[in-house]
Amino acid sequence: QVQLVESGGGLVQPGGSLRLSCAASGFTLDAHAIAWFRQAPGKEREGISCMVTSDGGTYYADSVKGRFTISRDNSKNTVYLQMNSLKPEDTANYYCAITRVGTGYVQRRLICGRRRRADFGFWGQGTQVTVSA
């Protein structure tokens, strides 16, 4: 059974840090690209970071570049999003998602580069991040 379970969200002050986790089970991470999205109330879901797990390639939206880092722990089958220098505008529900089964390597790189919601076939339930003083 495919599962993605996010954790690590919470309330943090501006300038603070959080690390989100996405625990994967039921599939092989190397066969997918895995991304972090976020959605604030009244806004579109935004793809902020992505990793092509088979080669470790990483991609970031301009809004988080230099502040957020995506990484993985193979032993735990878990992907992380380290978020530093958090701003109130980072407040959102954060989701991890994977590409559909059978998505080839070249396509995974393309998908990671553009991070469109429709390209990802399976999602976690989300974890809330609130940045506020």
N, C-alpha and C positions, 0 to 999 in steps of 0.2 A: 504494500500500500504506500503510495507516494504521499509524503508529508513534508511540509515546510513549517517550522515553528519559530516565530520571531520572539525575542525577549530583549530586555535591557532598556526599554524606554522608561521615561519618568520625567520628573520636574527638575530643571536645572537652571541656574542663573546665567544671564548673558556672559559670554566669555568662558563658560565652563565646558566640560567634556562629558561625553557618554560613549559607551561602546554597545552597539546593537549586535545581537547574534541571530543567525538563521540556521537552525539545526535541520539537516536534510536526512531523510530516510526513504528507503524503498526504491532508490535509483542511484545511478552512478553519476557523481558530479561532473566527471570529465567528459561526459557525453552531452553536456549542456553549457549554455551561458547562463549565469545567474546575476540578477540585477537587484538593486535597491530602488524602490520608488517611494514617493511620498505624496500625500494628498492633504491639503489644508481645507477647512470648510469653505465651500463655495468656489473652489479652484479645481482645475484639471489635475489628474494624477501625473506627476512629473518623474521621469526616469533620471535619477541623479548619479548612479554609478553602476558599473557592470564589469564582470570578469568573465573572460573566456577561460574556463578552468583548465582546459587541456594544454594551454601554453602560458597561462598566467597573465595574459594581456588585460590591462585595466583601462577603463574609460570613465570620465567624469563630466558632469554638467558644469558649465562655467560658474554657476551659483555656488558650487561646493568645492571647486578645484582649489587645492592648497590647504583646505581645512579638513576634508573627509578622506579617509583611506579605506579601501576595500581589501580584505585579505581572507585567506582560508587556512583551516587546520585540517589536513588530510586525515589525521588520526581520529578526529572527532566528527568528520564529515560535516563541518560547520563553516559557514562564511560569516565574516564580521564586517561591520561598518564602524570604524573609529571616527568619531565626530568631535572635532576640536573647535575652539573659538566660536562657540554656538551663538547664534543671533536670534532675536525674537521671531524673525521671519522664517527660521527653520522649524517653527512649531507646526506639527503635522502628524498624521498617522503614517507610519513607515512600514512598508511591505517588502518582502523579498519575493522573487518570482524566477522561474526557470523557463527556458525555451522548450518548445514541443519536442517530443521524441522524434528522432530521425533528422533533426536539423543539422546540416553538415557544417564542417569547420569554417569554411569561407562564409557561409551564411551567418554563423554565430558571430563572427567578427563584425559583419555588417550590422547585425541586429544590435550588438553591444554599442556600436558607434552611434546609432540613431535612437536607441532606447525607446521605442514606441510601445505603448501598452498592448496593442493588438498582436505583437510578435511573441508575447510570453503566454504560455499555455497553462501554467499552474502557479497558484499564488498561496502565500501564507495568510494568516488571519490579521496580521498587522500588530504594531505596538505603538503606543502614543508617546510622542516626545513633545514636551512643553518647555519653552524657553521663556522665562519670565523672572523679573526681580520680585 
